């Protein structure tokens, strides 16, 4: 029991920091608004209406925004919070992330404890427990933290499941939950298959497969996954499929750009420290070394890492560091293993010196992370948790209130974040950045400081389309609203 005291303390401190970093605002990126509207539609039993309205926004906007619907897993998890918190109590809604953050830290420690001594497992855990990037990301009402938990849980449960019916069923449920929350969770299924095949080759080499074992044990997770996926298809309307239409944009240029970007992107994990690229550059050879040295023992982790990178490189759009959240724990673990092995070899006569070189490096990282996170939390609390001039800024709420009260319910409103506008106003909305598409909207909301990025420039709006009359009907310090009338 004593070996769990340190990780428990680390997890509780991490939760305290994460809670202290929660604020009363939300960034403008409106994926979160779509998740929230999907959750609300579940509680109201009108998921098909959500699909209909969101499909209008996605398909009629002048460029691609996102799928007709995100996977229903995170909205289903969020739905009870909308009933308890209300649909727009953002601080209360964000508390869902704290639950999954704590669960991730617990599961990650259990994964590490199978590979490292207790003190070293706690050391690697602390890198994530105090990470400013991940702690602050609990402010994002998106599926990333929940998927981080389910992805790590799936990898944990893949190990040593043996002949246990209970563990095989639990693994199938974990695989489904990962897929239910994020589409790329499907990669855990081929990861399991590859891990089973590799284990068979290593431990039970034979010319013919052991069909009895396969059908009675190893097939159970796939069967559970398949049954739950079928239930999902029957209960919830499809919408994620529009993601796959976007694959038509794959090109040699996008592949080359993604390969370069995702190779360099893990450096962003250290972005709160000086010279993050140098830190990542130092760690890179150790990551590869740790992968090579632990290839047999950690085959499932490596398979998931490779499959995920392959998917991200193929996908036309780059989504930043959040796509790599489930992979960052694996990269840090392999870096730690590579450093330990290297320093042991360099200090063979003084093995403890090699161990403390590795520990010392990560202790410096942890101390810097903790100091930065503590400072951010202190500043957030000192400012009353915001808001910080984004969606919940008084000027933004004033604009939403005007649209909600002064436009008819059947109006189509153009705005650069159309899902956020629909969440706050219940008006159908489009992203329009082409003057030729102006007649599709009855009103246009422009952010005055944004220029022509994802919207028509405020300087051109009144004259850019001669077939319509555009008249300003509202303005505050941040936004202007224009009525569009055909001539």
C-alpha positions in Angstrom: 0.0 0.0 0.0 2.9 2.4 0.7 3.9 2.4 -2.9 0.6 4.1 -3.8 1.0 7.0 -1.4 3.2 9.1 -3.7 1.1 8.6 -6.9 -2.1 9.4 -4.9 -0.6 12.6 -3.6 0.6 13.5 -7.1 -2.9 12.9 -8.5 -4.6 15.0 -5.8 -2.2 17.9 -6.3 -2.8 17.7 -10.1 -6.5 17.8 -9.6 -6.2 20.8 -7.3 -4.1 22.6 -9.9 -6.5 21.6 -12.7 -9.5 22.9 -10.7 -7.6 26.2 -10.0 -7.0 26.7 -13.7 -10.6 26.4 -14.8 -12.0 29.7 -15.9 -15.4 31.2 -16.7 -14.7 31.6 -20.4 -14.1 29.4 -23.5 -12.0 29.9 -26.6 -13.8 30.7 -29.8 -13.0 27.4 -31.6 -16.5 26.1 -31.8 -16.1 22.3 -31.7 -17.1 22.5 -28.1 -20.4 24.1 -29.1 -21.2 21.2 -31.4 -20.4 18.7 -28.6 -22.6 20.7 -26.2 -25.5 20.9 -28.7 -25.2 17.1 -29.3 -25.4 16.5 -25.6 -28.5 18.8 -25.2 -30.1 17.0 -28.1 -29.7 13.6 -26.3 -31.4 15.0 -23.2 -34.3 16.3 -25.3 -34.5 13.2 -27.6 -34.1 15.2 -30.8 -30.7 14.0 -32.1 -32.1 13.8 -35.6 -33.0 17.5 -35.5 -29.5 18.3 -34.4 -28.1 16.4 -37.4 -30.4 18.2 -39.7 -29.5 21.7 -38.5 -25.8 21.0 -38.2 -25.6 19.4 -41.6 -27.0 22.6 -43.0 -24.2 24.5 -41.3 -21.5 22.1 -42.4 -22.6 21.6 -46.0 -23.7 25.2 -46.9 -20.8 27.1 -45.4 -18.3 28.3 -47.9 -15.6 26.0 -46.7 -15.2 22.8 -44.6 -15.7 23.3 -40.9 -16.2 19.8 -39.5 -18.3 16.7 -39.7 -22.1 16.7 -39.6 -21.8 15.2 -36.1 -18.9 14.2 -33.9 -18.9 10.7 -32.3 -21.7 10.6 -29.8 -19.6 9.2 -26.9 -18.5 12.5 -25.4 -21.9 14.2 -25.8 -23.5 11.1 -24.1 -21.0 11.6 -21.2 -21.7 15.3 -21.2 -25.5 15.0 -21.3 -26.0 14.5 -17.5 -23.8 17.5 -16.9 -26.1 19.7 -19.1 -29.0 18.7 -16.9 -27.2 19.4 -13.6 -25.3 22.5 -14.7 -27.6 24.0 -17.3 -26.5 24.3 -20.9 -24.3 27.4 -20.5 -22.8 27.2 -17.0 -19.3 26.7 -18.5 -17.4 26.3 -15.2 -19.7 23.5 -14.1 -19.7 21.8 -17.5 -15.9 21.8 -17.5 -15.8 19.7 -14.4 -16.3 16.6 -16.6 -12.7 17.0 -17.6 -11.5 16.8 -14.0 -13.1 13.4 -13.7 -11.5 12.0 -16.8 -8.2 13.7 -16.0 -8.0 11.9 -12.6 -9.0 8.6 -14.3 -6.2 9.1 -16.9 -3.6 9.7 -14.2 -4.6 6.5 -12.3 -4.6 4.3 -15.4 -1.3 5.8 -16.7 0.3 5.0 -13.4 -0.9 1.4 -13.5 0.5 1.2 -17.0 3.8 2.5 -15.8 3.9 0.4 -12.6 4.0 -2.8 -14.8 7.2 -1.5 -16.4 9.1 0.6 -13.9 9.9 0.5 -10.1 7.3 2.5 -8.0 9.5 5.6 -7.6 10.3 5.8 -11.3 6.7 5.2 -12.3 5.7 8.1 -10.0 8.4 10.3 -11.5 7.1 9.8 -15.1 3.5 10.3 -13.8 4.5 13.6 -12.3 5.6 14.9 -15.7 2.0 14.7 -16.8 0.4 15.5 -13.4 2.0 19.0 -13.5 2.1 19.6 -17.3 0.8 23.2 -17.9 -0.3 22.2 -21.4 -2.5 19.3 -20.2 -3.7 20.9 -17.0 -4.8 24.0 -18.8 -6.5 22.0 -21.5 -9.1 21.0 -19.0 -10.6 24.4 -19.9 -11.5 23.0 -23.3 -15.0 21.4 -23.4 -14.0 18.8 -26.0 -13.4 15.1 -26.1 -9.6 15.2 -25.8 -9.2 14.5 -22.1 -11.9 11.8 -22.1 -10.3 10.1 -25.1 -6.9 10.3 -23.4 -8.3 8.2 -20.6 -10.1 5.6 -22.7 -7.1 5.3 -25.1 -4.7 4.6 -22.2 -7.2 2.3 -20.5 -7.5 0.2 -23.7 -3.7 -0.1 -23.9 -3.6 -1.1 -20.2 -6.3 -3.8 -20.6 -4.6 -5.3 -23.6 -1.9 -6.7 -21.4 -2.1 -10.1 -19.8 -5.8 -10.6 -20.3 -5.2 -14.3 -20.7 -8.2 -16.6 -20.3 -10.3 -14.3 -18.1 -13.8 -13.8 -19.6 -14.3 -10.7 -17.3 -11.1 -9.0 -18.5 -11.8 -9.8 -22.2 -15.3 -8.3 -21.9 -13.9 -5.2 -20.1 -11.3 -4.8 -22.9 -14.1 -4.9 -25.5 -16.0 -2.2 -23.6 -12.9 -0.1 -23.4 -12.2 -0.4 -27.1 -15.8 0.6 -27.9 -15.7 3.6 -25.5 -12.5 4.9 -27.2 -14.2 4.6 -30.6 -17.4 6.0 -29.2 -15.6 9.1 -28.0 -13.2 9.7 -30.9 -13.3 8.1 -34.3 -9.6 7.3 -34.4 -10.2 5.1 -31.3 -10.8 2.4 -33.9 -7.0 2.1 -34.1 -7.1 0.2 -30.8 -8.8 -2.7 -32.6 -6.0 -3.4 -35.1 -3.5 -2.7 -32.3 -5.1 -5.5 -30.3 -5.0 -7.8 -33.3 -1.3 -7.1 -34.0 -0.5 -7.6 -30.3 -2.3 -10.9 -30.2 -0.5 -12.0 -33.4 2.8 -10.9 -32.0 2.2 -12.7 -28.7 1.3 -15.9 -30.5 4.5 -15.8 -32.6 6.6 -15.2 -29.5 5.0 -17.6 -27.0 3.2 -20.3 -29.0 4.8 -20.7 -32.4 3.0 -23.4 -34.4 2.0 -24.1 -38.0 -1.7 -24.0 -37.4 -3.6 -21.5 -35.2 -5.2 -22.6 -32.0 -8.7 -22.0 -33.1 -10.2 -23.0 -29.7 -8.2 -20.4 -27.9 -9.0 -17.8 -30.5 -12.7 -18.4 -30.5 -13.2 -18.7 -26.8 -10.9 -16.0 -25.6 -9.2 -13.7 -28.1 -12.3 -13.1 -30.1 -14.4 -11.9 -27.1 -13.1 -8.2 -27.2 -14.0 -8.0 -30.9 -17.4 -9.5 -30.3 -18.2 -7.1 -27.4 -16.9 -4.2 -29.5 -19.0 -5.2 -32.5 -22.2 -5.6 -30.5 -21.8 -2.2 -28.8 -21.0 -0.5 -32.1 -24.1 -2.0 -33.6 -26.1 -0.6 -30.6 -24.5 2.8 -31.2 -25.6 2.7 -34.9 -29.2 1.8 -33.9 -29.5 4.4 -31.1 -27.7 7.5 -32.6 -27.9 9.0 -36.1 -24.8 8.8 -38.1 -22.8 11.9 -38.9 -19.2 11.0 -38.4 -19.1 9.6 -41.9 -18.8 13.1 -43.4 -15.3 13.0 -41.9 -14.3 10.4 -44.5 -15.4 12.6 -47.4 -12.7 14.9 -46.3 -10.1 12.2 -47.2 -10.5 13.2 -50.9 -8.2 16.2 -50.1 -5.2 14.0 -49.5 -2.3 15.0 -51.7 1.5 14.5 -51.8 1.8 18.0 -50.5 -0.4 17.4 -47.5 1.4 14.1 -46.7 4.8 15.9 -46.8 3.5 18.8 -44.6 1.9 16.4 -42.1 5.0 14.2 -41.9 7.1 17.2 -41.1 4.6 18.8 -38.7 3.8 15.7 -36.6 7.4 14.8 -36.3 8.2 18.2 -34.8 4.9 18.7 -32.9 5.8 16.8 -29.6 8.2 19.7 -28.8 5.0 21.7 -28.0 4.6 19.6 -24.9 7.5 21.5 -23.5 6.4 24.9 -24.8 6.1 26.4 -21.3 9.8 25.8 -20.8 12.8 27.6 -22.4 14.0 26.1 -25.7 11.3 23.4 -26.1 12.7 22.4 -29.5 16.1 21.7 -28.0 14.6 19.7 -25.1 12.6 17.6 -27.6 15.7 17.3 -29.8 17.7 15.9 -26.9 14.9 13.4 -26.1 14.4 12.2 -29.7 17.3 9.7 -29.9 16.3 8.3 -26.5 12.7 7.9 -27.6 13.9 5.8 -30.6 16.3 3.9 -28.3 13.6 3.1 -25.8 11.4 1.8 -28.6 14.1 -0.5 -30.0 15.2 -1.8 -26.6 11.6 -2.5 -25.4 10.2 -3.7 -28.8 9.1 -7.1 -27.5 7.8 -6.0 -24.1 6.0 -2.9 -25.3 4.8 -4.1 -28.8 1.2 -3.0 -28.3 2.3 0.5 -27.3 4.6 0.7 -30.3 1.9 -0.6 -32.7 -0.6 2.0 -31.4 2.0 4.7 -31.8 2.8 3.8 -35.4 -0.8 3.3 -36.5 -1.8 6.7 -34.9 1.1 8.5 -36.6 0.2 6.9 -39.9 -3.4 8.1 -39.6 -2.5 11.7 -38.6 -0.1 11.9 -41.6 -2.8 10.7 -43.9 -5.5 13.1 -42.6 -5.5 16.3 -44.7 -6.0 18.7 -41.9 -3.5 19.3 -39.0 -5.2 19.6 -35.6 -2.2 20.5 -33.5 -0.9 19.0 -30.3 -4.2 17.8 -29.1 -4.2 15.0 -31.6 -1.0 13.7 -30.0 -2.3 13.7 -26.4 -2.8 9.9 -26.3 0.7 9.4 -27.7 2.6 11.9 -25.4 2.6 9.5 -22.4 4.1 6.8 -24.6 6.8 9.1 -26.0 7.8 10.2 -22.5 7.9 6.7 -21.2 10.1 5.5 -24.1 12.3 8.5 -23.6 12.7 7.6 -20.0 13.5 4.0 -20.8 16.0 5.1 -23.5 17.8 7.5 -21.1 18.0 5.0 -18.3 19.6 2.3 -20.6 22.0 4.8 -22.1 23.2 6.3 -18.8 23.5 2.9 -17.3 25.8 1.9 -20.2 27.8 5.1 -19.8 28.2 4.7 -16.1 28.6 0.9 -15.8 30.9 1.2 -12.9 28.6 3.5 -11.1 25.1 2.4 -12.0 23.4 4.6 -9.5 24.9 7.7 -11.1 23.2 6.7 -14.4 19.9 6.3 -12.7 20.2 9.7 -11.0 21.2 11.4 -14.3 17.9 10.3 -15.7 16.0 11.2 -12.6 17.7 14.5 -12.4 16.8 15.5 -15.9 13.1 14.7 -15.4 13.0 16.3 -11.9 14.1 19.6 -13.5 11.3 19.2 -16.0 8.8 18.4 -13.3 9.9 21.3 -11.1 9.6 23.8 -14.0 6.2 22.4 -15.0 4.9 22.6 -11.4 6.2 26.2 -11.0 4.6 27.3 -14.2 1.3 25.6 -13.5 1.2 27.0 -10.0 1.8 30.5 -11.4 -0.9 30.2 -14.0 -3.4 28.9 -11.3 -2.5 31.7 -9.0 -3.1 34.3 -11.7 -6.4 32.7 -12.8 -7.8 32.8 -9.2 -6.5 36.3 -8.6 -8.5 37.5 -11.7 -11.6 35.8 -10.5 -11.3 33.0 -13.2 -12.0 35.6 -15.9 -13.7 35.8 -18.4 -10.8 36.7 -20.7 -12.4 38.3 -23.7 -13.6 35.3 -25.6 -17.0 33.7 -25.9 -18.3 34.7 -22.5 -17.0 38.2 -22.7 -19.8 40.8 -22.0 -19.5 42.2 -25.6 -19.9 38.7 -27.1 -22.9 38.0 -24.9 -24.4 41.3 -25.8 -24.1 40.4 -29.5 -25.6 37.0 -28.9 -28.5 38.6 -27.0 -29.2 41.0 -29.9 -29.3 38.2 -32.4 -31.6 36.1 -30.2 -34.1 38.9 -29.5 -34.0 41.0 -32.7 -33.9 38.4 -35.5 -36.7 36.0 -36.5 -36.3 32.3 -35.5 -36.0 31.2 -39.2 -33.2 33.7 -40.0 -29.9 32.4 -41.3 -27.0 34.2 -39.7 -23.5 34.3 -41.1 -20.7 34.2 -38.5 -17.1 33.0 -38.4 -18.0 30.5 -35.6 -21.4 29.4 -36.7 -21.9 26.6 -34.2 -21.1 28.9 -31.2 -23.7 31.4 -32.5 -26.3 28.6 -32.9 -25.7 27.4 -29.4 -26.3 30.9 -27.9 -29.1 32.1 -30.2 -30.8 29.0 -31.6 -30.5 30.5 -35.1 -29.4 28.5 -38.2 -25.9 29.8 -39.1 -23.3 29.6 -41.8 -19.6 30.5 -42.2 -19.5 32.8 -45.2 -16.2 34.3 -46.4 -17.2 34.8 -50.1 -19.2 37.8 -51.2 -21.0 35.6 -53.8 -22.7 33.6 -50.9 -24.1 36.7 -49.1 -27.6 36.1 -50.4 -27.8 32.9 -48.4 -27.8 34.8 -45.2 -30.4 37.2 -43.7 -27.9 38.7 -41.3 -24.1 38.8 -41.1 -22.2 39.1 -37.8 -18.6 40.3 -38.2 -15.8 40.5 -35.7 -14.3 44.0 -36.3 -10.7 43.0 -35.6 -10.7 39.8 -37.6 -10.4 41.3 -41.1 -11.1 38.8 -43.9 -10.2 35.6 -41.9 -13.2 33.2 -42.2 -15.5 36.1 -42.8 -16.0 38.9 -45.3 -13.9 41.9 -44.5 -15.8 44.6 -42.5 -14.4 47.1 -45.0 -16.0 45.3 -48.0 -19.3 44.0 -46.5 -21.6 46.8 -47.7 -20.3 46.9 -51.3 -18.9 43.5 -52.2 -22.2 42.0 -53.7 -24.3 44.4 -55.8 -27.3 42.0 -55.8 -28.0 42.7 -52.1 -28.4 45.7 -49.8 -26.3 45.4 -46.6 -27.3 47.6 -43.7 -25.6 47.8 -40.3 -28.2 47.3 -37.5 -26.0 46.7 -34.4 -22.5 47.5 -33.3 -20.5 47.3 -30.1 -16.8 47.4 -29.3 -16.2 44.0 -30.8 -18.9 43.0 -33.3 -21.1 44.5 -36.0 -24.4 43.0 -37.2 -25.6 43.6 -40.8 -29.0 42.9 -42.3 -28.9 41.5 -45.9 -31.9 42.3 -48.2 -32.1 41.3 -51.9 -32.3 44.4 -54.2 
